[in-house]
């Protein structure tokens, strides 16, 4: 634990960078899906969007989510950083991060539907689900910065 505590600031910086990268993907991918859903009949646009979606998930979102979780676990493993009995804000934040991960997995499954061309929802649906990560992010930031509970 001393090793992790010695590198607390570096781990925290990596965590914040990973979260920002992950959020960028979670906010951008549904926007790509909006365009994809609106252009299912246009093979040229589909050929443009599908590699963009794949690369966004595989090269940015997946590594960023993994790094977010790893650094987060390292940070909370440091003694006296979080008092799990008292810090209710942390439980709320953690629950939101779980929901964020569920959103990530769901978006990955939606991408597969675009590839096979089946089960695709209307573009308005993707506009709506684009707001879910935003709301979760707001709750997480308030819990971490304000710590209201």
ABEGO torsion letter per residue (X at the ends): XAAAAAAAAAAAAAAAAAAAAAAAAAAAAAAAAAAAAAAAABAAAAAAAAAAAAAAAAAAAAAAAAAAAAAAAAAAABBGABBAAABAAAAAAAAAAAAAAAAAAAAAAAAAAAAAGBGBBBAAAAAAAAAAAAAAAAAAAAAAAAGAX
